[in-house]
Structure formats: structure tokens, C-alpha cells
């Protein structure tokens, strides 16, 4: 569920752009709103195509493992995919993920951030760091099979 109509963006959102606000359901069917979490500090959005797949599992396991480090930097980190909340819940439970996974089942958020993979109707793999002011600090889109480099992400959070 999204709170407002989001505009499709043809290319990756860039540093300095205003981050579109949204509300999505998490794996526990709770509502998660970007603007609410920005009140507490920066937010790291980690887009991925599919739950229960190799690179996505590796990235989300890394995010869960490094979550405490992100939180020390004042950053809230979440994963986002087009998977249903039920799939995300089963995956999080199976893998023991400690972070929120958000269901962008209508693909509105990945489109608004320029991370929509139309050929497969899923989110592209990418990372967006949003400052407390609601502006993008850093963004990255990665090719299929190319995982997140946590050291690079962590450097951007500093």
C-alpha cells in the first residue's frame, strides 16, 4: 500500500533529489512509512528482485548482520521487493533476518526510485541512502548477480 500516487521515474534517483514518501506493508503486515523513519535519522533502502534467491539472500543476510553498525550511524535499513508480505515473512523467518522487509507488490516504489526491472516485473537490485532532510544522499543500481558491497555502503553512511 502506498500513501500517495508516486510518479514513475525513468532512471535511477540521484543525490540531491527529494525522496518520494511511501507507506508499504512489512513482513508482519505492519505499515512502514518513510517519512516517519526519517524523523529518527537517515534511511537506507535496499531494493532486491526476489526472496529465496542466491544473491538476494546473501545481501539481506549481510544487511541483518551489519544492522547494528548501521544503527550506530543513525541509519534505519530496510529491504524492499515486489514479493508479498507472506513470502517475505517466510523468507525472513527461514533466514533469521533481523531487519524489516517491505512488500512493494504494486511496484510503485521501485518505479518511483528508478529501480524497476520491466522485463521481469520486479525491483532492480539497488541501494538508496536518504538523509533525514528527505533528500537522497547516494544511490546505486547494480546488475543482476552483482551483490551489494557493504564497505562501500558503510562509507556512504559515514
Order of alpha helices (4+ residues) and beta strands (2+ residues): beta-beta-alpha-beta-alpha-beta-alpha-beta-alpha-beta-beta-beta-beta-alpha
